[in-house]
Amino acid sequence: MKFRFESLKIALKTALKEWWTKDPFKESAVIAYYAIFALPGLLVVIVSVAGIFFSAKRR
């Protein structure tokens, strides 16, 4: 059991070190920029699908 926790600790430490060297604040800004332009289209799709299921007109 100790081996599992030790290897998990090493893997997390390595992942954090690699993530930090790739300038995470720049990457998060890019993700936020793309999300701003993706959300309106996604909202249109969600409202359209919800309108199909929750329409007042019943067949």
Backbone hydrogen bonds in HBPLUS format (Angstrom, degrees):
<---DONOR---> <-ACCEPTOR-->    atom                        ^
c    i                          cat <-CA-CA->   ^        H-A-AA   ^      H-
h    n   atom  resd res      DA  || num        DHA   H-A  angle D-A-AA Bond
n    s   type  num  typ     dist DA aas  dist angle  dist       angle   num
A0005-PHE N   A0001-MET O   3.33 MM   4  6.73 162.0  2.36 152.7 155.6     1
A0006-GLU N   A0002-LYS O   2.96 MM   4  6.11 156.3  2.01 150.9 158.1     2
A0007-SER N   A0003-PHE O   2.95 MM   4  6.10 163.4  1.98 149.8 153.9     3
A0008-LEU N   A0004-ARG O   2.94 MM   4  6.10 152.9  2.01 145.8 154.0     4
A0009-LYS N   A0005-PHE O   2.92 MM   4  6.02 154.2  1.98 141.6 148.6     5
A0010-ILE N   A0006-GLU O   3.02 MM   4  6.28 157.6  2.07 147.5 153.0     6
A0011-ALA N   A0007-SER O   2.94 MM   4  6.10 158.5  1.98 144.9 151.0     7
A0012-LEU N   A0008-LEU O   2.93 MM   4  6.11 164.1  1.95 152.4 156.2     8
A0013-LYS N   A0009-LYS O   2.98 MM   4  6.09 157.3  2.03 145.2 152.0     9
A0014-THR N   A0010-ILE O   2.94 MM   4  6.11 159.6  1.99 148.9 154.1    10
A0015-ALA N   A0011-ALA O   2.93 MM   4  6.09 162.0  1.96 148.7 154.0    11
A0016-LEU N   A0012-LEU O   2.92 MM   4  6.05 161.8  1.96 148.4 153.2    12
A0017-LYS N   A0013-LYS O   3.01 MM   4  6.17 156.6  2.07 143.6 150.2    13
A0018-GLU N   A0014-THR O   2.95 MM   4  6.17 163.5  1.98 153.2 157.3    14
A0019-TRP N   A0015-ALA O   2.90 MM   4  6.04 160.6  1.94 148.9 154.8    15
A0020-TRP N   A0016-LEU O   2.95 MM   4  6.05 157.1  2.01 146.4 152.3    16
A0021-THR N   A0017-LYS O   3.16 MM   4  6.35 144.8  2.28 142.5 151.0    17
A0022-LYS N   A0019-TRP O   3.26 MM   3  5.46 148.4  2.36 102.0 110.9    18
A0026-LYS N   A0023-ASP O   3.17 MM   3  5.66 131.9  2.42 111.0 122.0    19
A0027-GLU N   A0023-ASP O   3.30 MM   4  6.66 159.8  2.34 150.1 156.0    20
A0028-SER N   A0024-PRO O   2.93 MM   4  6.08 154.2  1.99 144.2 150.9    21
A0029-ALA N   A0025-PHE O   3.16 MM   4  6.25 145.3  2.29 133.7 142.1    22
A0030-VAL N   A0026-LYS O   3.13 MM   4  6.43 151.3  2.21 145.7 152.8    23
A0031-ILE N   A0027-GLU O   3.06 MM   4  6.35 159.3  2.10 149.8 155.0    24
A0032-ALA N   A0028-SER O   2.99 MM   4  6.15 158.6  2.04 144.6 150.2    25
A0033-TYR N   A0029-ALA O   2.96 MM   4  6.12 154.8  2.03 144.5 151.3    26
A0034-TYR N   A0030-VAL O   3.06 MM   4  6.32 163.4  2.08 153.1 156.1    27
A0035-ALA N   A0031-ILE O   2.96 MM   4  6.09 149.3  2.06 144.3 153.5    28
A0036-ILE N   A0032-ALA O   3.09 MM   4  6.30 147.9  2.19 146.8 153.4    29
A0038-ALA N   A0034-TYR O   3.01 MM   4  6.18 132.3  2.25 141.5 155.4    30
A0039-LEU N   A0035-ALA O   3.00 MM   4  5.89 155.2  2.06 152.8 154.9    31
A0042-LEU N   A0038-ALA O   3.16 MM   4  6.32 160.8  2.20 154.0 160.0    32
A0043-LEU N   A0039-LEU O   2.83 MM   4  5.94 153.4  1.90 154.2 161.4    33
A0044-VAL N   A0040-PRO O   3.05 MM   4  6.32 151.4  2.14 145.9 152.6    34
A0045-VAL N   A0041-GLY O   3.18 MM   4  6.47 158.7  2.23 146.8 151.6    35
A0046-ILE N   A0042-LEU O   2.97 MM   4  6.20 162.2  2.00 150.5 155.4    36
A0047-VAL N   A0043-LEU O   2.94 MM   4  6.07 165.0  1.96 151.2 155.1    37
A0048-SER N   A0044-VAL O   2.99 MM   4  6.09 155.3  2.06 144.6 151.7    38
A0049-VAL N   A0045-VAL O   2.99 MM   4  6.19 164.8  2.02 153.2 156.7    39
A0050-ALA N   A0046-ILE O   2.90 MM   4  6.03 159.0  1.95 147.3 154.0    40
A0051-GLY N   A0047-VAL O   2.84 MM   4  5.94 145.8  1.96 140.2 149.8    41
A0052-ILE N   A0048-SER O   3.16 MM   4  6.47 139.8  2.33 140.4 150.0    42
A0052-ILE N   A0049-VAL O   3.17 MM   3  5.18 127.4  2.47  94.3 107.5    43
A0053-PHE N   A0049-VAL O   3.29 MM   4  6.64 157.4  2.34 148.2 152.6    44
A0054-PHE N   A0050-ALA O   2.80 MM   4  5.85 156.8  1.86 155.6 162.4    45
